[in-house]
Amino acid sequence: FFFQAEDGIRDAQESRGLGDVYKRQDHEQTHQAPKNVFSYQCFPEILVNQISHRATILTIFILFALKILQEGMLIFMSIYMKDQYQWRLSDLGFYHFIAAIYCLPCVILFGIYSKKFKDRTILMITLYILILCSLMMTSYLFGGFHKQLIVASSGIIYLVVLLAESVDISILAKVISPQLQQGFWNSGIFSGYADNFGRMFGSSAITLAGEKGIAEIPNNFFAWTTILLTITSVFATLSWKKLSKYSKLSIQSNLESIIQK
């Protein structure tokens, strides 16, 4: 009988040739492979445990609230300005064009200087600005509606929502569990769902706010969004330390700790 040598060591079992060696090596590697932490069998448990992190839920909800405000504001401008101030479609188109143009250099400057501040600090500041602007869209702060104030406040909301959204998604990508990040339920899919549901709720809220007349939309809708953003900011403030803790963890270090457990 002849025996096949594998890496200088005589095989204790009769060999049938080089192909048999490769088959046994594949078999051994299969048995030695570590347990796959991303297996579909452990996915439900991972989803329930990791999404329950306060930081993950908070960032998803903030994006949801931002989209409610953004969608409602865009629909409001199209309806209210046409009804109350006789804006034409060309006026509305020009307004949105100017808002998009002036946002571009602001976003570039924001990207340059944002490195000097923490993401969570920028997010909190943008939330406070949105609360003030939402309140300015109502008649409660200045005792009435003013065309220039509405246009200016909506333009600020247009820009600040864009900045807050980018920072919030960045934080979400840092705080979400790496197990979820590797699969289908990652930060991108959560952001997409928060975006779609926020827009849906924003459209529905504007519809409900205008049931008693278009003139009542600002007080009904923006008063509600002011309360929503205030509650969101309170929870974000209470979760400040937890948000900071998770945002400091890199995806790699978090993954290594999970694998060790």
N, C-alpha and C positions, 0 to 999 in steps of 0.2 A: 504493500500500500504506500501511496505517496501522500505527503501532507503539505498543505500550502502554508508558506511563511507569511505572516502579516506583520509588517513593521519590525522584522527581525525576531519575532516570537513564534515558536512552533505552535501550530493549532492543535489542541488536544482532540479535535474531532476531525474525522475524515472529510476532506474537502473534495468538491466536485469541479473545482476550477475557479477562475478569477471572478466570474459572475456570482458564484455562491458567496464569495467574500463580501462583495458589494451589498448583496441582499441582507447578510447578517449585520453589516454595519448600519444599514438603514433601519433595521429592526431595533438595534440597540439605541440608536439616536432617538427613535420614536419613544422608547420607554424612558429615556433619560430627559426628555423635553420637559421643562417646567410647566406648571398649570397655567393656562392662558387666562389672565385676569380680565380679558375683554370678551370672554366667551359669552354667547347669548344666554347660557344657562344662568349666569349670575347677573345678567343685565337688570331684571326687575328690582332686585335688591339694591343694586348700585343706584338705579334711578331714584328710588324712594329715599335712600340714605343721603345721597349727595345733593339732590335738589332741595333737601330740607335745610341746607345751610342758609342762614339768614342773609348772608351777603349775596348769594346767588338769587334768592327770591327778591331781595330788595332791588337789585340792578334790573331784573326783568320787569318788575312793577314800575320802576321809574321810567323805563322806556315806554311801557304801556301808557302811563300818564302823559308823557310828552307827546305821543302820537294822538291822543285824544285832543289835547290842546291845539296841536298843529292842524289836524284835519278840520276841527270845528272852526278855527280862525279863518282858514282858507274859504270854507263854505260861507261863513258869516260875511266876509268881505264881499263876496260875489252877490249875496242877497241883500244885505243891509245897505251898502253904499249905493246900489242901484235904486233901491226903494226910497231911501231917506234923502239922498243927495243927488239923485238923477245921474249917476255915473253910467256911461255907456260901456259896451263891451270893450271898446278900444281903450277906454280909461282904465278898466280893470286889467286888461292885458299889459298896458304900459306900466301899471303899478307892480305887477308880478315880475315884469322884465327888470325894472329898476331894483327891486328887492333882490333878485337873483344876481344882478351885476355887482351891487355893493357888498353882497355877502362874500364874493370871491376874494378880494384883497383882505377882508377881515379874517377869513379862514386861513389864508396864507400866514398872516401875522400871528394868528393864534397858534398855528403849528410851530412857528419859530420860537415864540416866547413861552409856550406851554411847558417846555422842559424845565423851566425854573420853578414850577409849582407841582404839587402832588395832584394826581388825578382826582382824588376824592375832594380836595379843596376846591378845585375848579368846578366840580359837579355841584357842590353845595352852593357856591356863589351863583351859578347859573339858575339853580332852583329858586333862590331868593329873588333874583331879577325877574324871573317869570311870574312869581307870586305878585310882585309889585305891578308888572305890566298887565296882568290879568285883572287886577283890581282897578287899574286905570281905564280899562275898557268898559267899566260899569259907570253908573251915574252916582254911586255912593261916595266916591272920593272927592269929586269937584262939584257935586250938586247938579249934574246934568251931563249931556253928551256934547262933545266938541269934535268937529270933523278933523281938525289938525291933530288933536290928541289921539283919536282913534287910529289915524293913519300912521302916526309916529310909533304908537304902542304896538300896533300889529307888525310894523317893520322890525322893531326890536325883537318881538316874539319870533318872527321868521328867522332871524339870525341866531338868537340864543338857543332855540330848540335844536337847530342844526349843530351847534357847538356841544350842547349838553348830550345830544344823542351820540356823537362820536366819542366823547369821553366815557359815557356810560357803557357803550359796547366794548370799549377798551378794558374797562374794569371787569366787565362780565367775563371776558376772555381770560382774565387772570385768576378770578375767584372760582370759576367753575371747576368741578372735579375733572382731572385728566382722563379718568375712565369714560366720562361722558364726552369729553372733547375728542376722544379717539373714534367714537362711534357716530351714529346718525344723530343722536340727541346732543349736539354740540352747541356752542355759543351762537353759531350762525343760524341754526334752526330755531333756537329760542328767541333770538332777535327778530327773525322773520314772523314768528307767531305773535310776538308782542306788538310788532308793527301792524300786522293785519287786524288783530283784534282791537287795537287802539284806534285805528282809522274807522273801524266799524262802529265802535262805541261813540266816537266823535260825531259821526254822521247821524247816528240815532239821537244823540243828545241835542244836536242842533234842531232836529225835527221836533222833538218834544218841547224845546225851548221856544219854538215859534208857533205853538198851537194857539196862543192868545194874541198873536199878531207879531209881525216882523219887528216892530218897535220895541218889543219886550225881550228880544233875543239877547242883547248884551247883558242885561241884569240877570236873566235866568241862566244863561250858559256860562258866562265868565265869572259870575259869583260862585257857581258850582265848581268850576275848574280851580278857582282860587282856594276853595276849601280843600279840594283834592290834593293840590300841590303843597298846601300847608301841612296836611296830615303826612304826606310823603316825606316832606322835609323833616318833620318831627321824628319819624321812624329812622330816617337816615342819620339824624343827629344822635339818637339813642344807640344806633348800631355803628357809631363812628369808629370805636376801637376794634370792633369785629371786622369791619370793612377794611381797616388798616392792616389787621393781622393777616387776612387772607390775600390782600393785594401784594404783600411783601413776599409771599411764597411763590417761587417759580414753578412752572408746570413739572419740570424734571424732579425737583426735590419733593414735591407732593406725590408724584408717581412712585418714587423710591420708597417713601414711607408707607404707601398702600401695599406695595409688593412685599415689604418686610413683614407687615402684619399678616 
